[in-house]
C-alpha cells in the first residue's frame, strides 16, 4: 500500500515569492542594501576550483565562531540557516503529540514544524496593546509541554524580554523540565541575548542566523548554541555537508574584517532612527522597538497600498492583519538610510498625500 505522511497532506505551506530581483526588498527582513560590491569582489577573488569541487570543511570556521563566543566547538552546531536548527530541536526534543508553547504572531516555521512532526503548538497571544506579559507564557507551561520557544527580539512584534523576565521564564521551564529554544535571528539589532544561558545551562538552546545583519540570506548559514550533549543530538539530524563553502567563506571574511560588523550595525540603526523620526513627523503609528522591522499603520487601505508600492514604486512590503488595536498594518524591513528615504518618499506619495491628513 502506498503511504503518504498525513501530517504533510494537511499541512499548509507558503513558499517564497519569485521575481524579487530589481525591487527594493522590504518584505522578508533581509538587508535591503546587501554587502558592498567591492567587499564581495574581494572575497570572491579567493575562490578556487578546488574549493568549489570539494565538500565544505566546517571545523576551522566553527573554531573561529567558538572563539568569538568564548566557548568551544562542542557547544555549537552549524546549520543551513537557523530554520534547520529549529527543525532539528523540535524533532530531537519533542515527541508526537507533545506540546510546544510559543507566542503568536511569530516566525511561522515554529508552528509549521510542530504540525509537520505531529506536535501540538500552543500559542500565547499578545494583548490588544501589543504587550506580552510573561505570566501569560508561564501559565501555559504544564506537564504536556516539552518545548518553550522564545524569540528575542520577536518577529514581527519587535518586543524584547528583559533579563529578569528571561530568568523567570527559564526558571519556570526548568522547574517543569521543559527544553527552551531562544531564537536570536535579530540579536545584532539590540543588546539583549541569552547566549550565556545556552552555553552554561542544560536544556537551553539559542539559534542564530547569518541571513539578517550579515546579509547572507542567499548563502544559508546559521548555528545552534547549547550544552554539548544537546548539540550532539542536533548535529546528528543535520544532513551531511549541510552548510556550503561560500557561506563559510563570506561569514569568516565579515567576522575577520576589522570594524565591518560595527559599521553594518551603525548603518542599520541609523536607517531605522531616520524612519522612526519621519514616521512620527507625518503622524504614523508604529510598533517595533527592536529588530530590523516595523509595523506601520497606514492612513489608507493596507492591501491596496502594498500593491501600489510594488507596481508604482518598485518596493516590496507586507500586509498584516489583527495587530492589536492598530488592526491592519504594513510590516516593513528597516535598513540603511538611503533605503529608508526611498520608502518614506513612496509612503508620502501613495498614502499620506491621499489621506485625510491633507496635502503637504
C-alpha positions as CSV (number, residue, x, y, z in Angstrom):
1,X,0.0,0.0,0.0
2,X,1.3,3.4,-0.9
3,X,1.9,5.7,2.0
4,X,2.0,9.5,2.4
5,X,2.5,11.2,5.7
6,X,-0.9,12.6,6.8
7,X,0.8,15.5,8.6
8,X,2.2,16.7,5.3
9,X,-1.0,16.1,3.4
10,X,-2.9,18.5,5.6
11,X,0.0,20.9,6.1
12,X,-0.5,24.4,4.6
13,X,2.8,25.9,3.4
14,X,3.5,29.3,1.8
15,X,6.6,29.2,-0.4
16,X,9.0,32.0,-1.3
17,X,8.0,34.7,-3.8
18,X,9.6,34.7,-7.2
19,X,11.0,37.6,-9.3
20,X,12.0,39.8,-6.4
21,X,15.2,41.0,-8.2
22,X,15.2,44.7,-9.1
23,X,12.8,45.7,-6.3
24,X,13.7,47.4,-3.0
25,X,13.1,44.3,-0.8
26,X,11.5,45.4,2.5
27,X,9.3,42.3,2.9
28,X,11.5,39.5,4.3
29,X,13.8,41.2,6.8
30,X,16.8,40.9,4.6
31,X,19.4,43.7,4.4
32,X,17.9,45.7,1.5
33,X,21.3,47.2,0.6
34,X,23.3,44.0,0.9
35,X,27.1,43.8,1.3
36,X,29.3,46.3,-0.5
37,X,30.2,45.2,-4.0
38,X,33.9,45.8,-3.5
39,X,33.8,43.5,-0.5
40,X,32.0,40.8,-2.5
41,X,34.6,41.1,-5.3
42,X,37.4,40.8,-2.8
43,X,36.0,37.7,-1.1
44,X,35.2,36.0,-4.4
45,X,38.8,36.6,-5.6
46,X,39.9,33.8,-3.2
47,X,37.5,31.2,-4.7
48,X,39.4,28.3,-6.4
49,X,38.3,25.3,-8.5
50,X,39.4,23.1,-5.6
51,X,37.1,25.0,-3.1
52,X,34.1,24.6,-5.4
53,X,34.7,21.0,-6.2
54,X,35.2,19.6,-2.7
55,X,32.8,19.2,0.2
56,X,32.9,22.1,2.7
57,X,35.1,21.8,5.7
58,X,33.5,23.3,8.8
59,X,35.8,22.8,11.7
60,X,38.0,25.8,11.2
61,X,35.1,28.2,10.9
62,X,33.4,26.6,13.9
63,X,36.6,27.1,15.9
64,X,36.6,30.8,14.9
65,X,33.0,31.2,15.9
66,X,33.5,29.5,19.2
67,X,36.4,31.7,20.0
68,X,34.3,34.8,19.3
69,X,31.6,33.5,21.6
70,X,34.0,32.5,24.3
71,X,33.3,28.8,24.1
72,X,34.4,25.6,22.3
73,X,33.1,23.7,19.3
74,X,31.2,21.1,21.5
75,X,28.7,23.9,22.2
76,X,28.0,24.7,18.6
77,X,26.3,23.1,15.5
78,X,26.4,24.8,12.2
79,X,23.1,24.6,10.3
80,X,21.7,25.5,6.9
81,X,20.1,28.7,8.2
82,X,18.7,28.8,11.7
83,X,15.5,27.3,10.4
84,X,17.3,23.9,10.1
85,X,18.4,24.2,13.7
86,X,14.9,25.0,14.9
87,X,13.6,21.9,13.0
88,X,16.3,19.7,14.5
89,X,15.5,20.9,18.0
90,X,11.8,20.2,17.6
91,X,12.4,16.7,16.2
92,X,15.0,15.8,18.8
93,X,13.4,17.2,22.0
94,X,9.7,16.8,21.5
95,X,7.6,13.7,20.8
96,X,4.5,13.1,18.7
97,X,1.6,14.6,20.5
98,X,3.9,16.7,22.7
99,X,3.1,20.4,23.2
100,X,5.2,23.3,22.1
101,X,4.5,26.7,23.6
102,X,5.3,29.9,21.7
103,X,4.0,33.5,21.4
104,X,1.8,34.4,18.4
105,X,2.3,36.0,16.0
106,X,5.9,34.9,15.5
107,X,8.1,33.2,13.0
108,X,5.7,30.9,11.1
109,X,8.0,27.9,11.0
110,X,7.7,27.1,14.7
111,X,4.0,26.2,14.1
112,X,4.8,24.6,10.7
113,X,7.4,22.2,12.1
114,X,5.1,21.4,15.0
115,X,2.4,20.3,12.6
116,X,4.9,18.6,10.3
117,X,6.0,16.3,13.1
118,X,2.6,15.8,14.7
119,X,3.2,18.1,17.7
120,X,0.7,20.4,19.3
121,X,1.5,24.1,19.0
122,X,0.1,26.1,21.9
123,X,0.0,29.9,21.0
124,X,0.2,32.7,23.6
125,X,-1.5,35.7,22.1
126,X,-0.4,39.4,22.5
127,X,-2.8,41.7,24.3
128,X,-4.6,44.5,22.3
129,X,-1.9,46.9,23.4
130,X,0.7,44.5,21.9
131,X,2.2,43.6,25.2
132,X,3.3,40.1,26.2
133,X,3.1,39.6,30.0
134,X,5.5,36.7,30.8
135,X,3.0,35.3,33.3
136,X,0.7,34.6,30.3
137,X,3.5,32.4,28.9
138,X,4.2,30.7,32.3
139,X,0.5,29.9,32.7
140,X,0.7,27.7,29.5
141,X,3.5,25.6,30.9
142,X,2.2,22.2,32.1
143,X,3.1,18.6,32.1
144,X,2.3,18.1,28.4
145,X,4.7,20.9,27.3
146,X,8.1,19.7,26.1
147,X,9.4,22.8,24.4
148,X,9.1,26.6,25.1
149,X,10.0,28.8,22.1
150,X,11.1,32.4,22.8
151,X,12.1,34.8,20.0
152,X,14.3,37.7,21.2
153,X,13.6,40.2,19.6
154,X,10.3,38.7,18.4
155,X,9.5,38.8,14.7
156,X,7.2,40.5,13.8
157,X,6.3,42.3,17.0
158,X,9.8,43.6,17.9
159,X,9.5,43.2,21.7
160,X,12.4,42.1,23.8
161,X,12.4,40.2,27.1
162,X,14.3,41.9,29.9
163,X,16.9,39.9,31.8
164,X,14.6,39.4,34.8
165,X,11.8,38.2,32.5
166,X,14.1,35.8,30.7
167,X,15.3,34.4,34.1
168,X,11.7,34.0,35.2
169,X,10.8,32.1,32.0
170,X,13.9,29.9,32.1
171,X,13.4,29.1,35.7
172,X,9.7,28.2,35.1
173,X,10.7,25.9,32.3
174,X,13.5,24.2,34.3
175,X,11.0,23.6,37.2
176,X,8.8,21.7,34.8
177,X,11.6,20.0,32.8
178,X,10.8,21.8,29.6
179,X,13.5,22.5,27.0
180,X,13.8,26.1,25.9
181,X,14.7,27.4,22.4
182,X,15.6,31.1,22.2
183,X,15.7,32.2,18.6
184,X,18.0,35.2,18.2
185,X,17.8,35.9,14.5
186,X,17.8,39.6,15.2
187,X,20.1,39.8,18.2
188,X,22.6,42.2,16.5
189,X,19.9,44.9,16.4
190,X,19.5,45.0,20.2
191,X,21.8,44.3,23.2
192,X,19.7,41.5,24.8
193,X,20.9,38.0,24.3
194,X,20.6,34.6,26.0
195,X,23.7,33.1,24.7
196,X,25.3,32.8,28.1
197,X,22.4,30.7,29.3
198,X,22.7,28.4,26.4
199,X,26.5,27.9,27.0
200,X,26.1,27.4,30.7
201,X,22.8,25.6,31.2
202,X,21.4,22.3,30.1
203,X,18.1,22.2,28.0
204,X,18.6,25.8,26.7
205,X,19.3,26.4,23.1
206,X,20.0,29.6,21.2
207,X,19.6,29.7,17.4
208,X,21.2,32.4,15.2
209,X,21.4,33.2,11.5
210,X,23.8,34.9,9.2
211,X,20.9,36.0,6.9
212,X,19.9,39.3,8.6
213,X,22.7,41.7,9.6
214,X,25.4,39.6,7.9
215,X,23.4,39.9,4.7
216,X,23.9,36.3,3.7
217,X,20.3,35.1,3.2
218,X,21.3,33.8,-0.2
219,X,24.1,31.6,1.2
220,X,22.1,29.9,4.0
221,X,24.1,29.7,7.2
222,X,23.2,29.7,10.9
223,X,24.2,27.9,14.2
224,X,22.8,26.4,17.3
225,X,24.4,27.0,20.7
226,X,23.7,24.8,23.6
227,X,25.1,22.2,26.1
228,X,27.3,19.5,24.5
229,X,25.0,16.5,24.9
230,X,22.1,18.5,23.3
231,X,24.3,19.8,20.5
232,X,25.3,16.3,19.7
233,X,21.7,15.3,19.1
234,X,21.1,18.4,17.0
235,X,24.2,17.6,15.0
236,X,23.0,14.0,14.3
237,X,20.0,15.4,12.5
238,X,22.0,17.5,10.1
239,X,22.3,16.3,6.6
240,X,25.9,15.5,5.5
241,X,27.8,18.7,4.5
242,X,24.7,20.8,5.3
243,X,26.4,24.2,5.0
244,X,28.1,25.4,1.9
245,X,31.6,26.7,1.3
246,X,30.5,30.1,0.0
247,X,28.5,30.8,3.2
248,X,31.5,29.9,5.3
249,X,33.9,32.0,3.2
250,X,31.7,35.1,3.4
251,X,30.8,34.7,7.1
252,X,34.5,34.3,8.0
253,X,35.5,37.4,5.9
254,X,32.9,39.5,7.7
255,X,33.9,38.4,11.1
256,X,37.6,38.9,10.5
257,X,37.4,42.3,8.7
258,X,38.1,44.9,11.3
259,X,35.2,47.2,12.1
260,X,32.8,45.8,9.5
261,X,30.2,44.4,11.8
262,X,30.2,47.6,13.8
263,X,29.7,49.6,10.7
264,X,26.9,47.4,9.5
265,X,25.1,47.7,12.8
266,X,25.5,51.5,12.8
267,X,24.1,51.8,9.3
268,X,21.1,49.7,10.3
269,X,20.4,51.6,13.5
270,X,20.8,55.0,11.7
271,X,18.4,54.0,9.0
272,X,15.8,52.8,11.5
273,X,16.1,56.0,13.5
274,X,15.6,58.1,10.3
275,X,12.5,56.1,9.5
276,X,11.1,56.4,13.1
277,X,11.7,60.2,13.1
278,X,9.9,60.8,9.8
279,X,7.0,58.5,10.5
280,X,6.4,60.5,13.7
281,X,6.7,63.7,11.8
282,X,3.9,62.6,9.5
283,X,1.7,61.2,12.2
284,X,2.1,57.5,11.6
285,X,1.5,55.0,14.4
286,X,4.3,52.3,14.6
287,X,5.2,49.2,16.6
288,X,8.6,47.5,16.8
289,X,11.2,48.8,19.2
290,X,13.9,46.3,18.3
291,X,14.8,44.2,15.3
292,X,15.2,45.3,11.7
293,X,11.4,45.7,11.0
294,X,8.5,47.9,11.9
295,X,4.7,47.8,11.9
296,X,3.2,50.9,10.4
297,X,-0.4,51.8,10.5
298,X,-1.2,53.5,7.1
299,X,-3.9,56.1,6.7
300,X,-5.4,54.3,3.7
301,X,-6.2,50.6,2.8
302,X,-3.2,48.4,3.7
303,X,-3.6,45.8,1.0
304,X,-4.1,48.4,-1.7
305,X,-1.0,50.3,-0.5
306,X,1.1,47.1,-0.7
307,X,0.1,46.5,-4.3
308,X,0.7,50.1,-5.3
309,X,4.1,50.2,-3.6
310,X,5.2,47.3,-5.8
311,X,3.6,48.4,-9.0
312,X,4.3,52.1,-8.9
313,X,7.5,52.4,-6.7
314,X,9.2,49.0,-7.1
315,X,9.1,48.4,-3.3
316,X,8.1,45.2,-1.7
317,X,6.4,45.3,1.8
318,X,4.0,43.0,3.6
319,X,0.5,43.5,5.0
320,X,-0.5,42.1,8.4
321,X,-4.0,42.0,9.9
322,X,-5.0,41.8,13.6
323,X,-2.2,43.8,15.0
324,X,-3.9,44.6,18.3
325,X,-5.7,47.9,18.4
326,X,-3.9,49.0,15.3
327,X,-5.7,46.5,13.1
328,X,-4.2,46.2,9.6
329,X,-0.6,47.3,9.2
330,X,2.4,47.4,6.9
331,X,5.3,45.3,8.1
332,X,8.5,47.0,6.7
333,X,12.1,45.9,6.9
334,X,14.4,48.6,8.0
335,X,17.9,49.2,6.6
336,X,20.4,51.8,5.7
337,X,19.2,55.4,5.4
338,X,19.3,55.5,1.6
339,X,16.7,52.7,1.5
340,X,14.5,54.3,4.2
341,X,14.5,57.6,2.4
342,X,13.2,55.9,-0.8
343,X,10.5,54.0,1.2
344,X,9.4,57.1,3.1
345,X,9.0,59.2,0.0
346,X,6.9,56.4,-1.5
347,X,4.7,56.3,1.6
348,X,4.2,60.0,1.5
349,X,3.3,59.9,-2.2
350,X,1.0,56.9,-2.1
351,X,-0.6,57.2,1.4
352,X,0.0,60.4,3.2
353,X,-0.8,62.8,0.4
354,X,-4.0,61.0,-0.4
355,X,-5.2,60.7,3.2
356,X,-7.4,62.8,5.3
357,X,-4.3,64.5,6.7
358,X,-4.2,66.7,3.6
359,X,-1.6,67.6,1.1
360,X,1.9,68.8,2.1
